[in-house]
């Protein structure tokens, strides 16, 4: 009975039912007193649960005091480490004690007790992982604060002053030798004073650096141990550890930790970052020597490739093909070509031949097939038609060792990958469909060994698919965080993703999103005069009329209001047409609203731009939205000729699909929940973004040339794919470019060298700071999300919580006519 009451209190607390949890704990303590169990381990576990409840209710001081009291009287060696860990964690979060006390009195003893247990079981391993993580996390925070201080302007000024004092001391010493007897006394006093000051300054600097290095070593060792014994914190720890390795690659202690971590931690834990890790190979700045960063890095990539070849070989081949860029694209300086990386990847693939020679040969065969297919020359009259593949691409032998490149299969932790664990490549369909677009992407069907035909898009052109691949990777990690939170999981919040596999800087394959249609295609049709607006709003202006009117009028705000009055929303008909049963209609509309909310918040955080109606697909079966063409990120939309001033697309048609409540109700709550999860995981997200934007191959900074190409008012066209009855879905990359890339060769030549200043991700620090500001609630220099109670009023009910205030302002910005009227006309702000 007592045990059940304690479990009930814990469950109720986790479900935010605090009053019921308090009642269960009160009953628990009463029964313990009646049965004379007030000093048993179970009783003290109940008191610890009471401290957790106080903490959850925001009564931090009382929670810490009670937990410290429990730690003094708690005798169970198994649970003592948990008590010490919690007290240390809470003291660190509230900054209620100094760092030495937190480390020496609580966190380090917690780790020692957890590691010292004789009998290892699942619970004890989880405890070891948890205590090591919290110790490493706190030491890491201290390291960052010390590092920031040592790199601050104030510290640099102090160093400059110390240098000046040293020069002054040397001058005094020289003058002392040639001074008179009377002057020597004054000089000696001054010299002693300066020597004392300099000695104190040196001691302070040495202590700061020693403490910083000790905290770094403690963090690195704790993170490594956390990865060794558990998997609860894998995502957060792996990203932070790799970030530390990358940023501190010249320090011997970091390289030593890296080597020991690679030797002792299972390689599957690094697979989520295989592309970013592999792309650091061949960096000359990482130094030379047998114990340098590059040697350790290559050993990690090699270990991953040996253990998990199907998740690593493709990335290595993409690096080895780093110079395979067409002459025209090379002259335009559109892609980063790093020969050092190419040679490093080729050398490693040669080494791996002894382990996976047959697999590498077959993967190379398949990659060559796709590159030939993507670069296949076609005629303009072949657009939107099916054509037979050349004989060499039709008569292919099955590649039994190579998985279907767009198929998703899990990482095998045992590294066995038994036969049948993935569908292998059996060949391509006889025909290919040529899609509309400058580079004529091809839709092909790949036959898998499981009998399924995988529809894929082979693409070669000016767009670097590596950028789309990185953004899809980020979306997948955000989904992981959302799934770890009960409220977000219950609402099924997430972002639809698709697989992007680059083979060269300009060619690759994308997973075809089956059953989708571009939002713009449904609303206005392929001719821009039809669609749902043509069916249901007879007499309204057409999209083209609205666009032309907005382009020619000087008073944009007045013109926008005129367009609003003559172009009414129709998106709600999508659900009435496709989902005839009331329950189905309601479920799909709910899924649509949740999907728009999650993708809007995540898109806002990463500064995703160019969200016109052809870059958003809607699934005709589930009504979820899918975002495509992700090349404009980290607020590069502000660099366009007509800057994008809205945080995400929330136009009238998008809102119309949500029903009569519009942005109120479901949409707002889902936005708040998504943003809350992202803010809770702020440190992990910042670490992830930091690793991504420092990827030397991820050239996300928009150059002046690409900014001009994205919006060209002379044509303002959207490339539409018209499809036959056999297709049933749309491409997710070639659609929706309101630009004309076929002209302006002279412009490209004149700007050829202008991209040099954008190489090397020089804007990475600024982009990272901007993401941090958003997660903290800053926008346009204002704090839109202030933690705690406002000092100007005591009426609590009138002040929404922080996350609600931020979401409220973002929604207001997204629907603000004063912002929308200044958007590029091809974006369709009225749609």
N, C-alpha and C positions, 0 to 999 in steps of 0.2 A: 504493500500500500504506500509506504513512504517513498520507495523507489519510483513508483508510478507518478506520484505527485511531483517529484523532482523532474521527471521527464516531461510531464505536462507543462510545468512552468517554463522549461526551456523551449518547448515547441511554441507555446503561446507568445513568449518574448520574441522569438524569431518571426512570428506572424504579426508583430506589432500590436498584440492584444495585451497591453501592459497591465491594465487593471485586473484582468483575469489571471495573469501570471503572478501578480502580487498576492491575490487571494489564494492561489495554489501554494505559494511559498509560506504564507501565514499558516495555512493548515499543516504544511510540512513541518514547520518549526514547533507547532503545538504538539503534534504526534511525537516528535523527537523528545520533547520535554516530558511527555507522559510516559514514554518508554525508557527514559533515562539514557538517551542516546546522544546527548548534547556534545559529547567530546569524541564521537566516532568519526572516521573519515567521511562517511555519508553526510553527517551533519555539516561538516566544514565545506563539503561540495555544495550543499544547499546555500550556505552563506556566500560562497563564491558566485553561485547563480544569482543571488540577491544583488551582489556587486555589479554583475553584468546587466541586471535589470535597471539599476540606478544609472548606469552608464548609458543604456539605451534611452532612458528618459531625459538625458541631458544633465543629470546631477553628477558631474564629473568629480568634484572634490570628495563627495560622500562615497562614491564608488571606489576611488583610489584609497581612501582611508580604510574602508572596510576590507578591501583586497589586501592591503598591507597588514591589517590585523589578522586576516586568515593566514597569510604567509608565515606569521610568527608562531602560530599554534598548530598549523597543519603538519601532520607527522607522516603522511603517506608519501614515500619516496617517489612513487610513480606519478602522482599528481602534483607534487611540489614544483616541478619544472614548469607546468602550465600556469600555476599561480604566479611564480616569479616572472614568467614571460608576459603575462597580462599586465601586471603592475608596471613592468618596464615599458611596455608598449603604451599604456595609458599616460604614464609620466612623460614619455617622449612626445606624444601627440599634444598634450596640454602644456608642455614645457614647464612642468611643475618642479623640476629638479635639474641639477647640472648633469652634463654628459658623463662625467666620471662616475657619479653615483649610479646612474641608470645602467651603465655598462658593467661596472665592477660588482654592484650589489644585486642586480636583477638579471640582465640579459645573459652575461657570461656564465653565471652559476646555473641559469636555466638550461643552457646548452650542455654544460658539464654533467648535470643530473640526467638529462635526456640521453646523452651519449654513454653514460656509465651504467645503464640498465643491462643486467646480465641476460635476460631472456628477450629475444627479439621477435616481435610479432607485428602484424599490420598496424596496430595502434601505436606501438612504440616507435616504429619507423615514421609514421605520420607526425608524431610528437617531435622526433629529431628534425624532420624537414621543416616543421613549423617554427621551432625555436631557432634553428640556423637561419631561416629566412628573416625573421624579425631582427635578429642580431645584425645580419648583413645589411638589411634595409636601413636600420638606424645608423650603422657605421657609414654606409654610403651617403646618407643625408649629411652627416658631419663632414665627410670628405668633400662633398660638393660645396658646403658653406665655407670651408677652409680654402678650397681652390678658388672660389669666387673672391674671397678676401685677398688672396695673394695675387690675383689678376686685376684687382680693382684699381681705379684711378688714384684713390687715396694711398694705396700701398705703393704704387709706382712713384707717387710724389714723395713718399717717405724714403724710398730707395734713392731717389734723386738727391734728396736732402742729405742722406747718409754719405753719398758719394762726394757731395760738396764738403761735408764735414771732414771726410778723410783727406781731401785735397788741402783743406785748411790746416789739418793736423800736420801733414807733411811739410807745409810751408813754415809752420811754427817751429818744427824740429830743425829745419835748415837755418832759420833765423836764430835759434837758440845757440847754435854752435858759434856764431859770429857776434853774439850780443855781449854787452858789458856786464859786469858783475851785478849791478843794480837792476838791469833788465831781465837777467836770468830768473830771478824770483817770480816776476810777473808772468814770464813765458812758461815757467814750470807749472804754476797754478793753472793757467789756461790749458796747457797740454794735458794735465791730469784730468781736468774737467771734461775735455773733449774725449779723452781715452775712456773715461767712465761711461759717457753717453754712448759712444760707439760700441763699447762692450755690451751695454744693456740692449742696444738695438740688435746686435748680432745674436745675442741669446734669445731675444724675442723671435727673430726671424728663423733661427735654427729650431726653436721649439715648435713654431707653427708648421715648418716643413716636416719635422719629425712626426708630429701629431697627424698631419695630413697623410703622410706615407703609412703610418700605423693604421689609420682608419681605412685607407684604401686596401691594405693587405687583409685586414679583418673582413672587409666587405667581399673581396674576391674569394677568400677562403670559405666564407659562409655561403656565398652563392654556389660555389662548386659543391660543397657538402650537401646543400639543399637539393641540387640536381641529382646527386648520387643516390640519395635515400628515398626520394619521393617524386611525385609528378604533379602535385596540386598547384605549384607555383611555376610550372615550366615556362609558360608563355612570358610572364613578367620577368623571370630571372634570365632566360636565354637572351631576350632582347636587351636587357640592361647589361648583361655580361659582355655581349658582342659590342655594344655601344662603348663600354669602357675599353675593350681591347682595341677598337678602331681609333678612339680618340687619344689613347695613351700608348700607342704601339712602339714608341721609342724607349719606354722604361723597362729595364731588365726584370723587375719584379712582376710586371704585368705579363711579359712573355713567358716567364717561368710558370705563372699561374695558368696561362693559356695551355702550355704544354702538358701540365699535370691534369688539367680539366679534360683535354682531348683524350688522354690516356685512360682516365678513370670514369668518364661519363659516357653513357650510351649515345651513339651518334644520331639516333632518330630524333633526339631532342633539338638538334640544330637544323633539321630538314626545313622548317618553316622559313628559315633565312638562307637557304642554300644559294639563291641567286645573288643576294647581297654579299654573302661571304665569298663566293667564287669571283665576283666582279672586282674584289680587292686584290686578286692575284696579279703580280707583275707591276705593282706600283713601285717605281724607283725610289720614291721618297721614304720608303719603309726601311731603307738601310741594307747593308750587306753583312755577311758573316754567317757562321754555322748556327748561331743561336738567335738569329734575327726573327722579326715578325713574319716575314714572307715564308720562311722555312716552316714555322709553326702553322701558318695559315694553309699552306699547301698540304701539310700532313692531315689537317682537319678535313679539307675537301676530299683528299684521297680516301680517308676512312669512311666518309659519307658515301662516296662513289662505290667503294667495295661492298659496304653493308647494304646500301639502298640505291642500286644503279638506276632503277627506273625513275627515281625522283631527282637524279643528279646529272646523268649523262647528257640529257637534252640541254641543260644550262651550260655545260662545258662545251658542247658543240656550237651553241650560239656564240660563245666567246671566241671559239676557234674560227668562226666565220665572221669575225668582227670587221674584216676588210672587204667583205663581199657586198659592195655597194655599186650600183650602176654608175657609169661615168657621168651622166647628166646630174644625178643626185649628188655625186662626190663634188662636182664643180660648184654646186649650190651650197656646199658646206652644211648640209642638213643633218649630218650624223657625226657622232664622235667615233673616230677610229683610233684605237690604242693598240699599236703593234705589240707592245710588251705583254698585254693581256692575251692577245692572240697566240703568241709564242708560248706563254706559260700554260695556256689551256691545251695547246697541241702537245706539248711535252708531257703533261699529266695524262692525257688520253693515251699516249704511246706507252707510258708506264703501266696504265691500267689494262693494257692489252693482255698481259699475262693472267689477269683475273677474269676479265670479261671481254676477251677478244672477239668472240663470235657475236655477242650482243652489240658491241660498238660498231662492227661492220654492218650489221643489219640496220641499226639506227641511222647510220650514215646513208645507207641506201634509201631509207624512207624519207629522210630530210631532203635528199637530192630530188626525190620525186615531187615533194611538195614545193620546193623552190622552183623547179621547172614549171610546175602547174601554175604557181602564182605569177611567174614572169612570162607566161605564155602570151605571145602576141595575138591580138584579136583586131577585128575591124569594127568600125563604129556601127555598121548595120547589124552586127551580131548581138548588140545589146539587148538584154531581156529575152534572149533566145537560148535554146539548148543546142549544143554542138558536140560532135563526137570527139573524144579525147584522142590524141596521137597514139599510134600503135604501141610505142614504147611505154606509155603510161597506162595502157589498157591491159597488156599482157604481162602482169606482175605475178611473181611467185609469192605465196604467203610468207610473211616474216614472223615465224612462230615465237621468236624471243622478244618481239617488240610490241608493247601495248598500243591500243588505239590512242592516239595522242590527246584526244579531247575527252577520253573516258576518265572517270574519277574512281580511283581505288585507293584504299587506305595504306598507310605505312605499316609494314610488318615489323613489329618490334623484335621479333626473333630473327629477322634478316633472312628468312628461308625462302619466301615467295614461291610457294609450291605451284605446280602446274595447275592451271585453272583459276588462279587467284586474280587474274585480270584477263579481259578480252584482248586477244592479239590481232595484229593487222593482217587481214586476208586479201586486201586489194581495194581498188577504187571502182566506182560505177563507170559504165561505159560512156556516159555523157556528163557534160558540165554545163552549168547555167552561167552565162556571162551577165553580170549585174551592171547597172548604170554607175558611172563614176569615172573620174579622170584616169585611174589606174586599172579599170575593168576588173574588179575582184571576181573570183569564181566560186560558185557554190557547188560542192562536190559531196557525194555520199561515200563514206568509208565503210567497208564491210568488216564487222568484227567477228571473232570466232564464236561469240555467243549468239550469232544469228541476227543481231541488231544492226541496222544500218544507221551510222552516225553521220548526221548532216553537218558539214563544216564549211567554213569560209576561208579560202586561201587568198592572201592579200599581199601585194607588193606595191610600194609607192613611197610617197613623201612622209607618211606618218610613221613614227617610231613606235612599234607595238610594245616595246619594253615599258613605255609609260603606262599604257593601258594595263599591262600585266601587273605592274607595281600597285596601281590603284585597286585593282581587283583583289590583290593580296591584302591590302589594307582593309577593304570591306569585309573580307573573310574573317580577319582578326576581330573587327568590331562585332561581327555576328557571334564570335566566341564569347566575348564579354557579355553581350545581351542574353545569351543562353544561360549564363551563370547567375542571373538574377531572376528571382521568382516572378515578380510582377511583369518584367519584360518577357519572360518565357511564356507566362500565362496569356499575355496579349499577342504572342507570336510575332514579336517585333524583330525585324531583320531586314537585310538588304539582299535582293536577288543578285547573284553573281554568275559569271560564266567564265569559261577557261580560255586563257590567252597564252599561246606558246610561240614566242619569237624564235626564228631559226637564223636570221641574219639581222643587221640593223634595220633593214627595210622590208623584210619578208617574214611571214609567219602564218599560223593557222589559228582561227578562233572558233570556239564552239558556237554553233548556230542555235539561237534561242527559239525553240519550236513553239508554234502557236501564238506568236506575238504580233502586234501591229503597232506602228508608230502612232503616238497620240495625235500628231498632226494629220496622219493619213485617215484616221477615223473621223476627225473633226471637220476637215476641209477637203479630203480626197486628194488624189494624185494630180488633178488639174488645178487645184487651189480654188475651185469654184463649186465643188460638190460636197461630198461627205455629209455628216449629220447636219451641218449648218445649211447645206443646200436642200436637205430633205425636210427639216423641221422649221426653218426660219426663212420661208419664202417671203421675199420683199426686203430682207435685210441686205446690207452691203456685203459684197464678197470680200474674202481675205485680201485679194489683190487691190481692190478699191480702198480698203482700209490702209493698206501699206503705202499705196501711192499718196493718199491724202496725208498721212503722217509724215511722209518724206518731204512733201512740198510746202506744208504749212510752217510758218515761222513761230506762231504761238503754240507750242507743243501741248501745253496744259489744256488750252481751249479745244484744240483739235482732238486730243485724247478723249475728252468728255463727249465730243460729237460722235466719235467712233463708238464709244460705249453705248450711246443711245441707239445706234444703228447696227449693232452687232451683239446679239444676245447669246448667252451661254446655252449649250445643249448637252453637256457631258452626261447628265443624269439619264439620257436616253440609252446610253451604252448598256446600262444595267437592265433597263426595261426590255431592250431588244434581245439580250442574250440569256437572261436568267428569269424565266417565266414563273417559277414557283416562288411565293413570298419568302419562304425561309431561305431559299437559295439566293434570292435577290438581296436579302438583308445580310447574309453571310459574306457575299462577294463585295458588297459595298463597304462592309466593315474591313475586309482584307485590303481593299484599295486604300481606304483612309489610313490604316495603320502603316501600309507600305509607303505611302507618300510622306507620312510623318517621320518615319525612321530615316528614309533616304534624304529628306530635307535637312534634318539635324546633322547627319553625318556629312552631307555635302557642304553644309555651312562651315563645319569645323575645319575641313580640309580645303575650303575655298574653291569648291568645284564650280566652274563657270561654263558658259556656252550651253545652257540648258534650254535651248529652244525646243519646239514641240516635236521635232524629228529626232532629237537625241534622247527622248524618253519613250520607251516601248511599254505597252500594256498587254499583259497576258490575257488572252481571250477566254481562258478556262478558269483562272484563279483571280483575275482582275488585279494582280500585283503589278507594280511598275518596275521596269528594268532600265537603269541608266547606262547609256553607251557613249562612245567617243569621249574618253576621259582625259584628253590631252591638255586641257586648260584647268590646272589645279593650283592650289596655294595662292588664290586670288590673282592669278594672271589675267583674269577677265578685266581687271582694272587697267591692264596695259593695252587693251584693244582700242582701236581708233575711236569707237563709241564705248566708253567704259560701262561695265555692268555694275549697277548700283544696288541691286537687290540681293539679299543673302541666298535665296533659292527661288525656284519657280512656284509661285502660288497665285496664278492668274485666275480669272473668273471661271473659266471652264474647269480648271483643276478643282476649284472649290465646289463647283456645281455638282461634281460627281460624288461629293460627300453627303449630299442630302440637305434637308431643310435646316439642319443645325450649322452647316458650313464648317468654319474653323473652330467653333465652340464644341464642347463635349469631347468626342472620341479623339479628334485630331489634336486638340490642345493637350489632352492628358497623355497621349502617346508621345508627343513632342517632349513634354516635360519628363516622362519616364526615360526616353532615349538619352536626353541631355543629362539627366541625373546619373545614369549609368556611366556615361562618358566622363563626367566630372569626377565621379567616384574613382574611376580608373585613370585619372589625369596623368599621373606619373608614368604609368605603363604606356599610354597613348603617345605622350611626348617622346618617350624613348623609341617607340616604334617609328614615329614620324622622323625622328632624328636619324635613325639608321637608314630610312628610305631616302631622305633628301640629301644625305651625304654619300649615297651610292654614286660612284664616279661615272656610271653609265646612264643614270637616270637624269636626263637633261630636261628638267621640268620648267626651267626659267624661260618664259616666252620671249623670243627675240623680236626686234622691231619688224623684221620681214614677216615672221609668222603672225604677228599682231595685225599687220596690214592684210595678210592673206585671209585671215579669219573673217574679216568684214570688208567686203568690197562693194560699195554702194552702187557701182556701175552696173552690176548684174543683180545683186541681192536675190539670188536664186537658191532654192533648196533642191538638191539632187534627189529625185524620188525614184524608188524602185517600183515598177509595175510588175505584177507577178501573175502567173497563170493559176488555174485551179489546182495544180499539183503541188503548189508551194505551201501556201497556208501560213507563211510567216515571213519576217523581214530580217534583213541584215542588221547587225547592231554596230557597224562601224562606218559603212559607206553612206549611211543616211544622214541627212540633215546638215550638210555643210553649206551655209549660206554665203558661198564664195565661189570665185572662178579661178582655178589654179592653172588654167591652160595658157594664160597670157602673162605679160609683164616680165619676160625674160630679161629685158634691159634693167628693170628695177632690181631683180634678183642679183644681177651681175654687179650693180652699183653698191648693193648692200652685202656683197659676198663676204667681206671681212668683218662685218659688224657683229657677227655672232661670237667672235673670239672672246669678247669681254664677258660673255654669258657662260662660257665653258668653265668647268671646275666647280659649279654650284656655289658661286660667290655670294648668292643671295640666301644661302641655306640658313644662316643664323637669323636673318630677318623673318623668313618664313616660319621658323620654329618659334620665334618670339610671338608672332601673330597667332599661331595656334594656341599657345599658352594663354595669351590674352583672352581669346575667345572662351577657353575652358574656365578661366577665372571670372568671366563676365564683362570684360572690357569691350567696348565698341565705339569707334570714332573718338577715342580718348576719354570716354565716360565710363564710369563703373555702373553698369546696368544691373548688376546682380550683387548687392551688398549683403554680406553675411551678418546675421544678428539683427537686433531690434533697432529701428530708426530712433534717433535721438530727438526728433522733432515732434513725435506723437507717442501716446501711450495706448492708442486704440489698435490693439493687435489685429483685429479682424479686418481692418482697412488696408493692411500691408500684406500683399501676397508673399509667399516664401521666395527665396532667391531664384530658384530655377524657374518659378512661374513668372517672375518679373522679366527675366531674360527672354523666355519664350514669347511673352506678350509683346515685347519690343521687336523681336525678330519678325513675328507675324505682321505687326504693324508696318514695319519697313518693307516686307515682301508685297503687301497689298497697297502700299502708298502710291496714289496716282501721280504725285509729284516726282517720284522716282521712276515709275513705269513709263511715263510719257517721254522720258529721255533715253529709253533703251533703243538699241538698233532696230529699225523697222522690220528687218527680216526675222527678229526674235519673236515678234508677234505678241506684244505685251497685252493686247486686248483679247487674245485667244485663250 
